[in-house]
């Protein structure tokens, strides 16, 4: 839309899970003049957080890598794309020829927000055929995905709170007012939670820190970090003991294991659990009664419940409580979204599938099991540093900064120097990519299309929104899908000059043939050639997305449904398409082998003994470290934007006044924080926002490494909390790193 030489463009913000609609004003030279919330967006309705308006700063950041860089005589220098790929082919191919497992891949958090990387990253990992695939998932949400897969059949069948219709919301280990929701795509969580309370509902928050969300709550309870699973089991105990457990006939009929669950819960009385978690037994009983008595209720747990010693059990128990109170899969409870594209529980015969299969292979050194085709990133450094067959000798990182984001980051930092080859697809020379032999840049978010293929699978309302590029792509800076296919060509032995168009056509054909082989597909009677023809002239992610949309649950079926969804329909709807509120989806969404909800899966049952043993610890007088999320940050990748880091320092160490007195600390002065793996200095901020015995550092800082090119971030680096995280501390079931509840020692810096 043009007005006075200016034009307005609309797109979805790609910088966090909220998927807010943005309205951009550009001048005649395509310079961004302003970014505001899109009031007509069908989902966000004009809401915007500081990250959305920072998209302009990210686009214009002079520190962004804009041309390939290769290491020459120890220094990174600009190079052509052809030169960069010839170097990769020359050095990667011999390693692959000797041992394909000697090449590892790390996928960072930004991949979840990038259509190209979601669709074509898998093409690269398959071409590499290495067991050594790692991602940010195992320092984040893998426990929730594992628990969901065991219960419901797939890792994306995740129940989210129907926050807009619930009467009672119990939140554990989550701060959606800072995260904008996580594994719960929901813009304007402040507005949604205030609406919940305004209609007479109740918000209860369980957290070791009085977060922004806790400030909005009717009730906040401090909890000892790492004891959420014990608390949740105690609530289940009360539900059974007081005959409050009532899933209802529908859920009872489709659920296996209710009686075994009753037996397991018997050992977790509130009186036993209270001493461990720090919440009074009578308060636990009251919480259970109120949860059961609410007309519509939901329990929601997030990263604080995942990144702990019992992360998978805590994630499982969240849905156990939703089921026991009859609130699973019903309006106002915890429901299963139906994404317009890519939802594995919406394809094939309804109500039954192969179920979850884990541990198909294990890590070489520690024997940690595979989940969803990945190994836990907590074992990456040892896989690089331990000699022997299968030792990781080359690493490809895609949009990630594991030196900041993974446990015992000092060890990983040192390990990267031991690699024979490192290739990074990234936009910055950061703490990780400074080790790379080749850095391959990516275009600005404004020069690529966007569709939230993954995040809409967890949305609190079913929506679809496609954003074309706001600015014309640059020929000298190809989209990531082109770069990923060239890398896949090298991995497949095609050399540095593989035919990208032919590879892309092969990817599209393979996806079509998979769809044709899916029972019940709306295009089952068609041919691959016919469908490829109907997708023309689209190529790349647009071709694949159009196919997924048209064969998805709302799709036009390539003409079978006249008003069905397609990419063309989304292109004609710049503010998105509202597909309606969440609807009950069970049993059709189940993909378990038995066609029922597996309430007590065998791996879960086996781990309950470990949880029960933890009750014998009693009260613990040990100082522990937790993280904290900040609205102006998304992990480690937004600290080079002045608009997001301005103001008073935010990377401070929160310390309760009692602990400050105990350890002789002064507000505003530095303190020394030590764990088994390292030591950091942090500025003390004395506050009652944290409970006694707990200190808190925000995640994602530590930008003081030599060789980085992040002029803003390096001016206020802050300490890296993951120097203190221990790669040996993991959730035994999932291998997820323990980033909350890390034992630490505290002293004044001068000491």
Phi, psi and omega in degrees: 000126183253134175215119179054040180081350177264157176229155179248134177233153180238142176201165175271136177295130182260018192256356172198188188277356185285337179055047181287143175281135181243148173244118183250135173252129181234149178271186185295340178262016178063028173273137181284121180266322181201156174225126178223170177291142179275105183295339180268358179300132187291345185248310187269340173053040175094352179293143176208145175250174184302332181294323181298316180289344179279358179300326176298315180295322178295317179298323186263001185300119181292344180276353179297140176286128184241354177214153179304144176240137175232151181276125182226115182056040175087353182240149175277132178226155178297149179210166175280164177297318181296319179297318181297317182287329175295321177296316180299314181296318183295326186258334181277320186301318178297325178294316179297323181296329180278319184194111183293333178286354177282355178249125180248157177233137172239126181251120184273173181304322181301340180297331180292344182250016189228112184299316181300312184291325178295321184276329187248348175299323179293329177298318179294312183297325177291323179293326178289325180055042179253144172287341187273070175249128182230157176206173176293349182301326184272010163240027187209259196254004183306321178302320179293319180293323178295312180299318180294319179296319179294323183277318191243348173114334178220157181284351176254005174272073186252124179284131178243149180293132175280072194298332183283349181233000184279159177252347184207120181237120177254117184247131177235134173058031181222150179223069187297342176288339174262323183272348187063028182091147180205131199047032176195085184287112188202093177296151178058058178294328177301312180297321181292320180288324176293325177294323177302312182289326181294330179271012176096006180279175183233137178244122180239130182239131176248117185197141176292352182230143177277088185283177176301322179292319178299326178297332181273350190278159171288332188209133177229133178239126169291144178223143177297126182306138176088007182244021180296321181297319178297316178299313182297322178294324178296322176295318176299320178304313180296319180301318178287313185299323184258017178056038178262349179287117184211081179295337185091159185301320184297308181291322180301319183294328184260011185246134175252131171109013183298317182291322177295323177298318178303317180295319181294322183288341185300332183274008184236060179292151178303328181294320177290317186288327186305317183295330182278315187269341177088008177252132184300145182302318181293328175294321178298316180296319179296317178301317180297315181295318181291323177297315181290330185273347181291142179303317178218125185220160177211146174248136183223127176234149181223222197299327177296331178274344181270316188270058181214175186302325181241045186299318182288320178296319178297317180296319177297315184293334173304312181283334173301314180293321177299322179286315183299329180270004179076014185259002177282132175063039172217154183305132181085356178253220175255121190235167183251112178298162176235095181291151182287339183211141170081012182271114184294338180269012177245006181242151178081185180300131182288147170085001181202150179197203181274344184076185183273139176228116182237167176071030179291338170206170184227162177292150188292318189274307187260348180073030178281138187285151172288143170226127177054036177080007182237156171256154179297132182292345176298344180254007183296314184298319180290331177290334176279320190269347183265116181295159176132176179298130180090001178301134179289121181246343179222148183223136173245122176251139182234107176059038181221162180224067186296340177296335176263328195259358184237161188291152184048056187295335176297321179294317179295321178304316179290323182296325182298332178289345182269353181290150174279333180206137173223129180237133181232131169261106189200166180255356180226153164272094185251194185298332178270308187291345176298342177274350190289150171273334177219131172244124179253118186283167178233155181287162173301148176304334181283349181253014177223160179282169183211135169209130184276079185299320181272315189294330177291347176286348181237022186279146180281357171212142182283117181219166173215137184209120177249138179239118172288167177302136176286323179242154179298134175300153179259131182299328183280355180226082185294157176297157183300328183298326177293315179298317181295322178291324176296319176296320178296325177297318176297314182297329181273003178084018181270358179085181186282351185240040181300150180284100184296320180298319180292320177297317180297318178298323178294322177296316180297317180295319180297320179293321177295315181295326175295320178294319179296331181273356182277121179302135179084004180298140179292350181244021186303330184270359184268173178251157180298318180298320180297314182291321176301320179296321181289338179277345179295151004267018182295148175222174175061211185299328180296321179295315182292319180295318178301317178298313181296319179294316186287337177256005180278183187294340178250006193286165179278357178059031183056047176106348182289328178241112189301320183258019183286171185279146174206170177296325178300321179295321178289324178298330179276359182234079187296343179260009179091171178237126178275121181260006172103169179293163178296144181237152175304136185234358180266145008272358188302326183283349181293141175228031175280156182297327181269357179072020179228165171289121179272090188291328181230072180300150186303315179299325178294312181303318182296330183273346181298327179300322178295320178293318180298322179296332181294338180293338181286348180291330183067200179292138183246125177260065184230132179285132181230154182255137171235164176269186169200145182266146179234140185299327185273011185220149171229094185060233189251004195253022177228017185272004177258013181251114185307322183296337182262346182245003180291164180096192183292154181303136181251347179270070181247162179263111177284126181227132178291147181306322179297320179288326177299319178291318182298322184257009175059051181256151179243135180301132179087349180264158181284149174231156179258126181242125187230142173227185178301329190263345183176183182223140174226157171254136182219146178286127183282135171234105183282125186202149175272010177289340175251153179281157176302144180087001182230133172240156187224131172238139176290152182273149168103001180263184182110041186266052183241019182279142175293144175094355176277158177235074178220084191297324181284311182299321183288343178286335177220071192292321185069161177278148178271111182297335183281355166298330183269341180289140187257119181294346179274348178265111182222161168287120188300327183286313188258343186078005180295142181291145173271108180248356177235131183089032180280123178297130182222161171248144186229138178203160173300147183301324182293336180286000000 
